[in-house]
Amino acid sequence: MKKLFTLIICFTIFSFTIVSAQQTKNPYAGNQQAIKEGAEIFKKNCEACHGPGGKGDICPDLTKKNKKYGNSDSDLFATISKGRPGGMPNWDTSLGTDRIWKVVTYIRSIEK
């Protein structure tokens, strides 16, 4: 019974590690089709605050490489997914993981 319990614990930890790793690596990095799709998602959901082309309006300019909450793809994903204090809402339930990664890919394509 103890071995079974240990095996279940190890499997659970392994499963969480895999899911966590999937959340930190952009599966669409550099993918041109994802950039197009991300641009459309951005236009419909983000442009009202971040302005056309992400150049900033009410909210920060996303064309700048240095972001307030970190510069990695996983940092951008976390910001979009979970939101940030002061106005950035969470988009995890309305966009979902796949579409958020496409937005991250689009943002990378507009950085200067």
Sequence and secondary structure as in RCSB ss.txt:
>XXXX:A:sequence
MKKLFTLIICFTIFSFTIVSAQQTKNPYAGNQQAIKEGAEIFKKNCEACHGPGGKGDICPDLTKKNKKYGNSDSD
LFATISKGRPGGMPNWDTSLGTDRIWKVVTYIRSIEK
>XXXX:A:secstr
 HHHHHHHHHHHHHHHHHHHHHHHS TTTT HHHHHHHHHHHHHHTHHHH GGG  SSS  TTSS  TT SSHHH
HHHHHHH BTTTB   HHHHHHHHHHHHHHHHHHH  
